[in-house]
Structure formats: structure tokens, C-alpha cells
Amino acid sequence: MAVKKSIAIIGEGETEWWYFETLRVACRYKFKVAPDFPQHSDIPHMAKLAEEYVKRETDYVVCLVDMDRLLRVPAEMATYQKLKKKSSRNVIWIETNPCTEFWFLLHFLPQLSMKHYDSCEDVLPDLQHYMPDYEKTARYFRKNNLYNYLTEHGDLQRAIGYAEELTRLSETTPEDRIAYSQMHKVFELIASMNAEESEGNDKNGSKTEKQNRNDDYRRQITDFIADNKISDSKTVSKAIGLKASRTRDYLKQLVDEGILEIEGEYKNRKYKIKK
């Protein structure tokens, strides 16, 4: 069976939490929407929470950022750029300018628009043309299923296509400050994870070449640890010739299956054969 990947999605406030929670339930995805309850978070708090999930060996951590406030406050933008640059490799920052409501709007637009919005308040009248009752409140989010409404009354693939093009245009001419959303990257990530998982399973139950390779790496890892009594992931990675992230995937799987056990705290974690 393929090594399963894990993903955590962190938003700044209630809007992002409700959208991805309704998406997770509707599509039966296994990602984690963090924190457990929607709350308004600043960029430093999001960055700290993201690194906590990295330490828990989460494969990907997605941080959703509204750019309207950052563009208005240079000091906050500088903090964001600094923390983004320092983030772990598997932390992915997803920007929407001005706010997540613009991503919602992309589901309905009949054609690509390069309109500029200064704030989320500027987006709401255009969005309410298609979602008349929409309001940015917990009461609305509890009463209405965001993901279902957007996909039933709008077009997700249209939104993804518009997002891809607007992201490209915003990077080409950043001085224009056109509205854009990088939300398509989240769907690309989820799709790639699902594809990778499905590739590891043959419809007839027979082993694919990839599964055989996975089994071989598992045997090499367990044999190496058995020979050395105890070892850390970095040493195992170097000995087997695997990337560190892939090595951690296999080690976690072997621990979950009860083949290996862990000694020590996170930074000094070592593995040995479970007795």
C-alpha cells in the first residue's frame, strides 16, 4: 500500500475554516483544518502553528493569507515576508488578494476580470450579486454550506482556471495589484496526493512496481535498524539512500504498524525494532 500523506490547512479566520471544513466533509478528504475552532489569527501565530504541525511530521502545511491588510500595513507585510522565507520547506503559503471572498467570486464570473479591489468590503457587493444572502458572520457559515453552494451554483474548475491565470498575471505585473488567488495550488496539492496514493494500489490486488520498491525500502530500513540496534532518521536516510522526508514517511508507517518503536524526544528521536 502507498505511503499515505498528511496535510493541515491553517486559515486566518472563520471564512477559511468553514470553507475547507465543508469541503473536507463533502469530498471525504482526510486533511486537518486547523486550529480546531475558527479564530482570527495573525501571521506570527499562523507561522508558529504551522511549525508545530511540521514537528508532528505532517507532510504539508497550507497557510491561507488574505493580502488586503498586509498591503495596507508595510510592517505586517515585512513580517509576513520574513516568516514566509524562514518557514520549513513543506509549509506552503497561499495568498488571496484581497481576501478569500474573491476566491468565492471566481466561481461565478462569466469571464476573466483584472479588476482591482482595495479591501474585502469592496469584493462583497460583487459576490452578493451571486450569493445574495452572503455575510461574513458565524451565523451565516453555520446556516449555509459554503463548499456545496459554490460548487452547485458556481463552477469550481472555472475558479481554478481563473486563479491560475490571475496568479500568473499578478506575478508578471505586481505593480498593477490586480486581485488574484493562489487557491488553485491547494487543489493541485490534494489532487497530487490522491493520485500518488491511488498509484500504489493495483485494481486486481497485485503488486505494482512502485509497491515492490516500497516493500524493498521497508525491508532495508528494518534490516539496517536491526543490525545497528537503534538509529535516527538522518542516519537511516543516508544509509538507504532515501530523501529525509521519504525516510520519515517509512519510519512513521513502520511505527504505526508496530514494527518499530521510538525512543527519545522529537529532536533526538531514535528508532529500534519493537520487542
N, C-alpha and C positions, 0 to 999 in steps of 0.2 A: 504494500500500500504506500502511496506517496506520502512524503513528509508534509504534514499539514502546517499551513502558515497562520499566524495570528495577526490581527490588526486592531488598533484602538483609534477612535476618532474623537478629537477634542475640539469643541466649539467655544466661542467667546460667551455665548448666552443661550437663551431659551430657544430662539428660532432654529439654530443649527441642531440643538439637541433633539427637538421634536421632529425635524425633518428626517434626520438619519435614524432616529428610533422607529419612525413609521416605515421608513424604507427597509430597515432590518427585519421588522416583523413581516411586512408584505412579501419580501423576497426570501425570507427564512435564512438570511445571512448570519454568520456566526461572529461578526465583528463586535467589538465592545464600544459603546458610545459613552465617553467619559466627560466629566465625572458622572456619578450615578444619578444625580439630580441636577436639572438645569440651573445654572447660576451665571452671573456676569463675572467674567474673569479678565484680568489684564494680561498683557503679553508675557511679563515675567512669570506670572503664575502658570500660564499655559506651558511655557518652556520648562518650568520645574516639573510639572505633572508629566510632560512628555518624557523627560529623562527618567522619571520614576518607572514609567512603563517599559522603557528600554532596559532598565535594570531587571525587570521581571521577565526579560527575554521575549518581549513582544517583537515580532518581526518588523512590523511597520507601525509608525505612529503618525497619524494625519492631524495637523493643526489647521483649523479653519479661521481665517483672519479677514475681518471687514477693514477695508483700507480708508474709509472716509475720515475717521478720526485721526489716523496716523498721518494722512496727507495734510491735515489741518494743524497738527502739532509736531513740529520738526524734532523736538526732543524725544517724543514717543517713537517717531519713525527711526531715529538713530538707535534707540534701544532695541527696536524690532530687528533692524538690520544686523546689529551686533549679535543678538541672541540666535538669530537665524543662521549666521555664519558659524557660530560655535556649536550648533546642535549636532547630535550624533548623526551618522550617515543615514540611518533608517528613520529619521524624523523628517516628514515631508510637510512643508508649509504651503497651504493652498490659499491664494488670495482672491477676493472678490471686491471690485471697486464699483460702487461704493459699499455694497452690503449684500448679504445673502438673498434679499428680496429681488435683486437684479437677476440672480440665477433663476429664480422662480419666473420672472418676466420672460426670460428667453424661451420658455416652453410655449409661449403664445404668439410671439412676434411673427407676423406674416413674412417679413423679410429682415435681413441683417441690418441693424442700425448702429451707427457710430456716435450716438447721442452722448453728451456729457451730462453727468449728474454730480452735483456738489455733495449731496448727502442722501441718506436713506429716505428722508422725508420727501425728497424730490422724486424718488422712484415710486413711492406708494400710489400717487394718483394714476400713473400708467398701469401699475399692477392691478389696481382695483377696477380698472376697465374690464379685466378678465376675471378677477376674483372680487366681486363687488363687496362682499362682507369682510374681506381680509383686514385684520388689525393685528398689530404686533403685541399681543397680550396672551397670557397663560390661559385665560378663559377661551379665547378663540382656538388655541392649539389643542386644548383638551376636547373641544367640541368637534373639531374638524381634522380629518386625517390628511396631513399635508401631502405626503407622497402619493397617495391614491388620487387625490383631487388633481394634482399636477399631471399625472400620467393618464387619467381618464378624460380630462378636459383639455389638456395640452399635449405636447409631443416631446418625450424625453430625448429621442435621437436628434430632433431638431435643436433642442437646447445644447446638447453635447457638441453638435456641429458648429453652432454659433459661438460657443465658448472657445472652441479650438481656434477659430478664425480671429476672434476678438483678442485672445491672448497673444496670438502672433502679431497682430497689428499694434497692440499696446507695447510690445517689446521693440517693434520696429521704429515707432514714433512715440516714445514715452512722454515727450513734451506736450502732446495733444491731450493727455489724460482722459482718453476715452473710457467709457465704462467697459469692464471686462470681468470674466470669471474663469478661474482655473479649475472649476469643479469637475470638468471632464476628466481630469487626471485621477480623481478618486475612483470614478467608474472604470477607467482603464486599469487601475491597480486591482480592483476587485475582480475584473474580468480575467486578468492575467493569473491571479491566484487561483481562480476557479478552473482555468484551463490547465494550469500546472498540476492541480490535484487530480483532475479527470484523466490526464495523460498517464498517470501511474496505475490506472485500473483498466484491464482488458475486459471487454464485454463477456467473453466466454470464461473468465476467471483464470486464464492462462497468464503467465508472467511475461511482461514486455521486457525489452532490452533495458529500459530505464529501471524497472523493478529489480532486475538481476543486478544492475550496478548498485542500486540502493542496498540490496542484501549483502553484496560484497563489501561495501564500505562499513556496514554494521558489523560484519564478521571481523574486519581488520581492526576496528575500534575496540571491540570486546577482547580480541586476542592480544592487542597491544597493552590494554589496561590489565588484563590477566597476567601477562608476562612481567609487567612493571609494578604490580600490586596496587598502585594508586597513581593517578596522574591528573593534571589540569588540562583544560580545553586547548590552551595555546600549544602545549607540548604535543597533544594528540593531533592537532591540526597540522603541525609541522611534520610529524612522523608519517601521517597518512597522505599528506599532500593535498589536503582539502582547504577551501577557504574557511576562515574562522566562523563566519555566520552559518555555513553548512554544517560544520563540525558541531556547533552548538545545537543545531536542529536535531542531529542524530543522537547526541548525548541526552537531550531532553526526552526524545522518544524512548530511548533505552531506559531512562529513569522511570518514565511513566509506565513502561511495561514491566517494571520490577526486575530488570536485568542488572542495572547499575544502581548504586546509591551514592549520595553526596555527603561529603564531609567539609566542614568549614563554612564561613560566611560567604556572601556573594563575591567579594573581590578576591577571596582566597579559596574559592570553591574548587574541590578536587573530587574525582570520581574513582570508584572501585567496584569490583564485582560484588553484587549483593549476595550475602550468605543465606 
